[in-house]
Amino acid sequence: MTAPAAGAPLAVQVWSDYICPFCHVARERMAYLEREYAAQVEWFPFDLHPEYPDDGLRRATLETLYGGPGFDDPVREMATTAGLPYNPHPDIVPRSRRALELTEWSRARGDGSHHGLHTAIMDACLRDGRDITSWDVLADVARAEGLDAEAGRAAVEAGAHAAAVDESTAWAQAAGITGVPGIVLAGRLLIRGVVPCEDLDEAVRAVREAPG
């Protein structure tokens, strides 16, 4: 692959899961790349916790695993600094599988609805504290984006987009993405997690200066 020239649009791929608070923060970083480098950002699914129960995980269980109440204060501060409200569901960490498959349904439509639905589900989960495990919640979000929620649900329940989520997750893992967000610049450089904008500047410079 040829290195992108200075001033050329920058292709950015991001693997994420709706329940990952760092993916929430990554949206601000991707907006930075769009503003500064005309980045063309595309989001892909990564099933971060396939072991979670279908009805989600009790937040109290997560707190026990990660140090008690307040374990996510650092990411809350990071989100606030990025100008993103952080308000996850107080009792449940949702199971995101349905949401991931629903977003792949919208991508497969080919009408450009994928990005809007991705943003809206992320907002619902981590800004508005809604349980995106629920079909009622997902249907509300899909309808607000002008989509046929019943058609989306039928496709997901039929398993039509399960392979897309599995294949995306497997590809990312094989590429060295073991957690999210996983950010790939110009198909050449992998950035793991959320990094400061200054680090993104250096990464863009590196892919542009690298030999083709």
Secondary structure, 3 states (H helix, E strand, C coil): CCCCCCCCCCEEEEEECCCCHHHHHHHHHHHHHHHHHCCEEEEEECCCCCCCCCCCEEHHHHHHHHCCCCCCHHHHHHHHHCCCCCCCCCCEECCCHHHHHHHHHHHHHCCCHHHHHHHHHHHHHHHCCCCCCCHHHHHHHHHHCCCCHHHHHHHHHCCCCHHHHHHHHHHHHHCCCCCCCEEEECCCEEEECCCCHHHHHHHHHHHHHCCC
